[in-house]
Amino acid sequence: MNDQQNSCSRLLKADEVARILNISRSLTYRLFQEGKIPTIKINKTIRVKPNDLNIYIQNCHEDF
């Protein structure tokens, strides 16, 4: 049951990702298009797993 709860965690919207990273929505969508932040498409919407965003942030820290 715990695995199901983790896989069903709340997905982030693009504007939430932009707010967390303190960047514009257009830059956020560019990062999505370049594949730098993995996304999930649900119909016409784009969502991001919180863990994928955390991995991106960690990778940015390593590059810095």
C-alpha positions in Angstrom: 0.0 0.0 0.0 2.9 2.4 0.8 4.2 2.0 -2.8 0.8 3.0 -4.2 0.7 6.1 -2.0 4.2 7.1 -3.2 3.3 6.6 -6.9 0.1 8.6 -6.4 1.7 11.6 -4.8 0.6 15.0 -6.0 2.0 16.1 -9.3 3.2 19.6 -9.8 1.8 22.1 -12.4 4.2 24.2 -14.5 3.4 27.3 -12.6 4.2 25.5 -9.3 7.5 24.4 -10.7 8.3 27.9 -11.9 7.5 29.3 -8.4 9.6 26.6 -6.7 12.6 27.4 -9.0 11.9 31.2 -8.9 11.9 31.3 -12.7 9.4 32.4 -15.4 6.8 30.0 -16.8 8.4 30.3 -20.3 11.8 29.2 -19.0 10.0 26.3 -17.1 8.4 25.2 -20.4 11.8 25.4 -22.1 13.3 23.2 -19.5 10.5 20.7 -20.1 11.0 20.8 -23.9 14.7 20.3 -23.6 14.1 17.3 -21.4 16.0 18.7 -18.4 13.0 18.2 -16.2 11.0 15.0 -16.9 7.3 15.6 -17.4 4.1 13.6 -17.6 1.5 14.5 -20.2 -2.2 14.0 -19.2 -4.3 15.0 -22.1 -3.2 18.5 -22.9 -1.7 19.2 -19.5 1.9 18.8 -18.3 2.8 17.7 -14.8 6.0 17.0 -12.9 6.7 14.4 -10.2 8.1 16.2 -7.1 10.9 13.6 -7.0 11.9 14.5 -10.6 12.1 18.1 -9.7 14.2 17.4 -6.6 16.6 15.4 -8.8 16.9 18.3 -11.2 17.6 20.7 -8.3 20.2 18.3 -6.9 21.9 18.1 -10.3 22.0 21.9 -10.6 23.7 22.1 -7.2 26.3 19.5 -8.4 27.0 21.5 -11.6 27.4 24.7 -9.6 
